[in-house]
Amino acid sequence: MAKISKRYKSLLEKIEDKSYTLAEAVDCVKELKSAKFDESV
């Protein structure tokens, strides 16, 4: 099984365990982007 990275763990801490509306989900994805390339949605 693969090891969970530090980046992934830090992103999990910022997400609440709830249902998001579409607008909230898009805002959350844009806020949490952390890759070294363009993560366009």
N, C-alpha and C positions, 0 to 999 in steps of 0.2 A: 504494500500500500504506500502511496506517495505521502511525503511529509508536507504538512501545511506550512506555507511560507509566512514570514513575519508580515509581509505586505497584506496577505489575505487575512491574517488574524486581526490586524489593525482595522481593516475594512469591515470585518464582522462586528467589531465593537461599536461601530457607528450606525449600524442598521438595527431598527427595532423589529421585533417579531410580531408584525401586524399586517393586515391587508392594506395595500396602498391603492389610491386612485391612479388613473393613468397619468395625470399631470404630476402628482407627487412622485410617482415612480421615475418619470423622465427627469425631474429635477434632482432626485436622489442619485441617479446614474451619472448625470453630468457633474454633480458635486463630488462624487467619490472616484472619479477617474484618476488613475495613477500610473498608467502604462507609459512607456517611453515612446509612444507613437500616437497618431491621431485616432482617438476613440470616438469617431463620429457616430451619432445615433440617428 
